[in-house]
Protein backbone atom coordinates (compact mmCIF):
# COMPACT_ATOMS: atom_id res chain seq x y z
CA UNK A 1 0.00 0.00 0.00
CA UNK A 2 1.23 3.50 -0.75
CA UNK A 3 1.72 6.17 1.92
CA UNK A 4 -1.42 8.25 2.41
CA UNK A 5 0.60 11.47 2.68
CA UNK A 6 3.43 11.30 0.15
CA UNK A 7 2.52 8.27 -1.99
CA UNK A 8 5.78 6.43 -1.26
CA UNK A 9 5.82 2.63 -1.18
CA UNK A 10 8.79 2.68 1.22
CA UNK A 11 6.84 1.61 4.32
CA UNK A 12 7.63 -0.75 7.15
CA UNK A 13 5.58 -2.31 9.92
CA UNK A 14 6.71 -2.00 13.55
CA UNK A 15 5.27 -3.30 16.82
CA UNK A 16 4.00 -0.57 19.11
CA UNK A 17 2.60 -0.01 22.54
CA UNK A 18 0.87 3.10 23.79
CA UNK A 19 -1.58 4.37 26.34
CA UNK A 20 -4.56 6.34 25.06
CA UNK A 21 -5.84 8.83 27.64
CA UNK A 22 -9.13 10.65 27.70
CA UNK A 23 -8.47 14.37 27.96
CA UNK A 24 -9.56 16.88 30.55
CA UNK A 25 -9.33 17.23 34.29
CA UNK A 26 -12.34 14.97 34.80
CA UNK A 27 -10.15 12.08 33.64
CA UNK A 28 -7.06 12.92 35.70
CA UNK A 29 -7.43 9.66 37.69
CA UNK A 30 -8.24 7.51 34.65
CA UNK A 31 -5.18 5.38 33.85
CA UNK A 32 -6.04 5.20 30.14
CA UNK A 33 -6.26 2.21 27.82
CA UNK A 34 -3.17 0.27 26.74
CA UNK A 35 -3.11 -0.65 23.04
CA UNK A 36 -0.54 -2.68 21.13
CA UNK A 37 -0.99 -1.82 17.44
CA UNK A 38 1.17 -2.63 14.47
CA UNK A 39 2.52 0.72 13.27
CA UNK A 40 2.80 1.11 9.49
CA UNK A 41 5.43 3.81 9.08
CA UNK A 42 6.45 5.63 5.91
CA UNK A 43 10.23 5.67 5.88
CA UNK A 44 10.24 8.71 3.59
CA UNK A 45 7.91 11.23 5.28
CA UNK A 46 7.41 9.65 8.73
CA UNK A 47 3.62 9.42 8.82
CA UNK A 48 2.34 6.48 10.91
CA UNK A 49 -1.01 4.70 10.71
CA UNK A 50 -2.43 1.99 12.93
CA UNK A 51 -5.62 0.18 13.85
CA UNK A 52 -6.90 -0.58 17.32
CA UNK A 53 -8.12 -4.15 17.90
CA UNK A 54 -11.80 -4.79 18.61
CA UNK A 55 -11.03 -5.63 22.24
CA UNK A 56 -8.99 -2.44 22.74
CA UNK A 57 -11.63 -0.41 20.91
CA UNK A 58 -14.31 -1.77 23.26
CA UNK A 59 -12.18 -0.63 26.23
CA UNK A 60 -11.90 2.85 24.71
CA UNK A 61 -15.66 3.02 24.12
CA UNK A 62 -16.28 1.88 27.70
CA UNK A 63 -13.87 4.51 29.08
CA UNK A 64 -15.52 7.24 26.99
CA UNK A 65 -18.99 6.08 28.11
CA UNK A 66 -17.89 6.17 31.75
CA UNK A 67 -16.74 9.77 31.26
CA UNK A 68 -20.12 10.76 29.81
CA UNK A 69 -21.99 9.07 32.69
CA UNK A 70 -19.70 10.74 35.26
CA UNK A 71 -20.18 14.17 33.70
CA UNK A 72 -23.97 13.71 33.57
CA UNK A 73 -24.05 12.68 37.24
CA UNK A 74 -21.88 15.64 38.33
C-alpha positions in Angstrom: 0.0 0.0 0.0 1.2 3.5 -0.8 1.7 6.2 1.9 -1.4 8.2 2.4 0.6 11.5 2.7 3.4 11.3 0.1 2.5 8.3 -2.0 5.8 6.4 -1.3 5.8 2.6 -1.2 8.8 2.7 1.2 6.8 1.6 4.3 7.6 -0.7 7.2 5.6 -2.3 9.9 6.7 -2.0 13.6 5.3 -3.3 16.8 4.0 -0.6 19.1 2.6 0.0 22.5 0.9 3.1 23.8 -1.6 4.4 26.3 -4.6 6.3 25.1 -5.8 8.8 27.6 -9.1 10.7 27.7 -8.5 14.4 28.0 -9.6 16.9 30.5 -9.3 17.2 34.3 -12.3 15.0 34.8 -10.1 12.1 33.6 -7.1 12.9 35.7 -7.4 9.7 37.7 -8.2 7.5 34.7 -5.2 5.4 33.9 -6.0 5.2 30.1 -6.3 2.2 27.8 -3.2 0.3 26.7 -3.1 -0.7 23.0 -0.5 -2.7 21.1 -1.0 -1.8 17.4 1.2 -2.6 14.5 2.5 0.7 13.3 2.8 1.1 9.5 5.4 3.8 9.1 6.4 5.6 5.9 10.2 5.7 5.9 10.2 8.7 3.6 7.9 11.2 5.3 7.4 9.6 8.7 3.6 9.4 8.8 2.3 6.5 10.9 -1.0 4.7 10.7 -2.4 2.0 12.9 -5.6 0.2 13.8 -6.9 -0.6 17.3 -8.1 -4.2 17.9 -11.8 -4.8 18.6 -11.0 -5.6 22.2 -9.0 -2.4 22.7 -11.6 -0.4 20.9 -14.3 -1.8 23.3 -12.2 -0.6 26.2 -11.9 2.9 24.7 -15.7 3.0 24.1 -16.3 1.9 27.7 -13.9 4.5 29.1 -15.5 7.2 27.0 -19.0 6.1 28.1 -17.9 6.2 31.7 -16.7 9.8 31.3 -20.1 10.8 29.8 -22.0 9.1 32.7 -19.7 10.7 35.3 -20.2 14.2 33.7 -24.0 13.7 33.6 -24.0 12.7 37.2 -21.9 15.6 38.3 
